[in-house]
Amino acid sequence: MIIINEITKSYNETQALKSISLKVEKNELFGLIGPDGAGKTTLMRILTTLLLADSGEAKMDGLDVVKNFKKIRHIVGYMPGRFSLYQDLSVEENLHFFATVFGTTVDENYDLIRDIYHQIEPFKTRRAGQLSGGMKQKLALSCALIHKPKILVLDEPTTGVDAVSRKEFWEMLKKLQQKGITILVSTPYMDEADLCDRVALIQKGEILDVDSPQRITEKYPHRIIRARSDEIYRLIQDLRAYEKAESVFAFGEFVHFTGTDDDVEPSELDDYLHKKNHKNVLVEEINPGIEDVFMGLMRSEQSQSQ
């Protein structure tokens, strides 16, 4: 449904995308996972015909994003990262406006947005600018869907909303996928990767890996040990000073540790931390998560470029 072939884009001296190639299958929920500045927004703007690539080509449902840009705008729904609806118009007025732009009506495609719009309908006369973050999110999604697109492109749709709204939003995406819509969604939240069928890990304009979240973590070759003590900052410093430390980074209330070789045992780190007078120490081996894999791939890329 989406084919990206050797797409490159630069802004002056900054190369935002470096020969990106990807394929998204029909009816797939595909995630672009990466931090701010990784190139996610640039790629999405190229796919939605809002930006021209320097080189390479991309197709949406067989249509070239440059040659067939007008047709693409009718089959793609786009929700940008920044709330971009008309803040002085009411919820209802925004929805009717976008339906009119696409030559349709709210009634004609109401079945597609019913479950989403039902949650904001009590506020239909309220100005969009006065809605909460979660409500703005639902309105933006409704407007992106009102012309019944085949492909939905969502740029960091859950950034800046609370945990409950994030959960609700992903539930809505799963329901839309069941209705036959292909979804490309970007996010800086690594935990959201597990909600996608497949993901592309992207950093500094390059794809680090593409696979299902389960496969990405399963093929990660290194052991991950997590540790906790009463002094998190000193814990990080002491673990980084350990002679066999390869990678040490904070992960919530824990610190994730990767050794230079995989023969570092949790008991070994536990003894080391007790000798350093840490209190309430917990050290255990865990299965790697997407963030562990991402950090490992970044280290590998950096070591190869040096």
N, C-alpha and C positions, 0 to 999 in steps of 0.2 A: 504493500500500500504506500510505503514511503521508501524511496531509493535515494541515497546520498552517495555521490561518487567523487572522491578527491576534492572536496570543497575546501578552499583556502580564502581567508579574509584577513586583511591587515588594516589597522588604523595608524597612519603615519609609520612610526618605527615599531609599533606593537603588533605582533602577529596574533590575532585573536583565535584563528582556526588554522590548523596545520594539516592539510590533506586528509580531512575527515571523510570516512566512508562508513555507511551504516545501511541496514535494511530493517524496516519494521513491517511485520506481516499483517495481513488483514485481520481485524478484530483483536489485535494484540494490545495489551496495556504495557507500554514500553516506557522505562524511566531513564532520564538523563541525570546522573548523580554526580555532583561535584560542588566545590565551594564557589563563593563569589569570585568572578573574574576568570572562571574556567573556560568560558566560551559558550555557555548554554543559551543565553539570550540571543547572541549573534546568530547562532545556528537556527534558532526558532524564527527569527526575523527573516532570514533568507528563505526558509521553508514557506513562510506565510506571505511572501512576495513584497515584504516591506524594506528589503535590503538586497543589494546585488553582491554576489560573491566575486572575488577577484579572479578565481578560476574554479574549474570543476562544474558539475551539474547535479541537479536534484529534481526528482519527479514525485508528484503527489497523485496517487491513483492513475499513474501513467501520463500525467500532464506535466510538461516542463515548467518549472517555476518562473522562468523568464519569458518564454514564448507564449505560454497559456495563462498568464497571471490573472486575467479577468475571470476565466473559468474556475481557476483554483479558489478564488475568493468566495465562490458560491458553494464549494464543496468542503471548505475548511472553516471550522469555528476556532477563533483565537482568543485566548484570555491572557493578556499581558501581565507581567509581574506587578506593575503599579496600577492601582485602581484607576481606570480610564473612562468611566462612564460620566454622564453629565450630572454633576453634583447638585445643580439647582433644579433639575427635573425630578419628579417623584419616581418611585419604583415603577409604577404603572406606565408613566410617560416614557421612561427609558426603554422599557420592554417593547412598547408599541412603536417607538422611533426605530429601533433596530430591526423590527419585523418589516417596517415600511421600506427601510434602506435595501433589504433583500427581496423586496417585491412579494412579501407574504403577509400573513396576519397571525396574531397571537392565537386565535381560535383554531386556525388550520393545523398548527403544530403543537397545540397545548398538551397533547398526550405525552410528548417527549419530555416536557419540563414540569409536568403536573406535580410529581413528588418533590421536586426542588422548590418550585414556586409556591407550593402550598405552605411552606414554612415561613415565607416572607409576605404572603398575601395579606395578613392582618395589618401590615405596615405599608400597603400599596400606595397610600396617599402621602407618605412621608418622603421628604427629599432624600435622594441617594447619599448626599454628603453627611446626613445626620444618622446614618445607619451604623451599627457596630461592625467590627471587622468581619465577623462570621456572616452577618447578613449581607454585607457588601460582596463578599465572596460568592454567596448563593445567587445574588442578583447578576453579577458578572457572568457566572456560568450559565444562567438562564438566557442572557442576551447572546452568549456565544453559541447557544444551541437553537435559537428561535427559528433559524432557517433550515433546520434538520441537516446538519453537515455529515459527511461520511467520515471525516477525520477531525479530531479535536486536539488542538495544540495548547497546552497549559504551561505557562512560564512561572514557576515557583508559586503555585496557587495557594499554598498553605503558609507562606511566610507572613508572620505578624498576626496570626490568629491563635486563639487558645487551643489547648490540647483536645477539648471536646469537639470543637469545630473542625479540627484537623481530622479526627476520627470519622465524623459525620461526612466530611467531604470525600474521603476515600471510599466510604460505603456508597456514596452517590456515583462515583466513578465506576465501581464494580457493576452497578445496576445499568449504567449507560453502556458498558462493554457488552452486557447481556443483550442489549438492543441492537448489537451489530456495529457499534461505532469503534473505529480504531483510535486509540488514545496515546499521544506522546506527551509526557509530563516531565518537567524538570523540577529538581528539588535539591537544596543543600543538606536536607535531613537524611542522614544515612539509614535511620530506622525505617524510612518510608520505602527504601529499596525492596524490602521483603514483601511489599504489597504489589509489586509489579511482576508480570510474567517473565520479562527479561529486562536487563539494565545495561547501560553503557557507563562505565566509570570514566569521567572526563576531567582533565586537569591541564591548565595552561594551553588550551587549544588542541590537546591530543587525547585520543582514546586509549585508555590504559587496558581495558578489558571489556568484552561484551559476552554476556551469558545470563543464565537464570541466576537469581540471588543464591539459590542453594548450591549450584555448581561452582559459582565463584568462591564461596567459602569452603566448599569441600576440597577444591584443588589447591588451596593455600598451603604451602609446604612447611610452615613454621609453627612451633608451639607457642601458645599465648598463656602467660601466667598473670593473674591479676592479684594485686596486693592492696591492703588498706591498713592504716594506722591512725592514731589520734592527730598526727601532724602531717597533713597531706603535702605541704610544700617541702618540708624536710625529707619526707619519704621519696619524692621525685628526685631531689638532689642526691640522696644517698644511693638510690637505684641507678641513676645515671653514672655515678662514680664507681659502680661495681665493675670489676675487671672483665666480666663476660657480657656486659650490657651492649646490645645492638640498638634497641629502640625502647624508649620509655615515654609514655604520654598519658596525661590525665584523661579519665573516662568517667565522668560523674564523680561519685564518692570513691572510686577505685583508681588505681594506676595500672595500665597494661604494660607488661614487660615482655620483650622478645630478646633472647640471648643470641650471641654471635654464633653459637652452635646449639643444637637442640638437646644437649645433654644436661642443661641446667634444670635441676629438680626444684619443685616448690619447697621441699624441706631445706634445701641449700639456701634459698633466699630467706626463708623463715629464720634460720639460724643467724644469717648475716644481719637481718634487721633487728633481732633481739640484742645482738652484740653492739648495735648502734643505739641501743636504749629506746627503741620504739615501743609504745604501749598499745595494747589491744590490737595486736597484729593478726591479720588474716591473709594467708597466701594460698592460692589454689590454681590449678590448671583449668582452663575453660576452652570451649570451642571458639574459633575465631568468628568475628562478625564482619559485616561489610566494611565498617570503619577500620578494623584491623587490616583487612586486605588492602583497602585504599591507601593507608599509611605505608604499608609494605611496598606497594607498587610505586608510590611516590619516591621512596628511598631508593628503589632499584633504578628508576629513571634518572634520579639525581646522580647516583654513583656512575652510571654509564656516560653521562654528559660531562663528567669531570675529567 
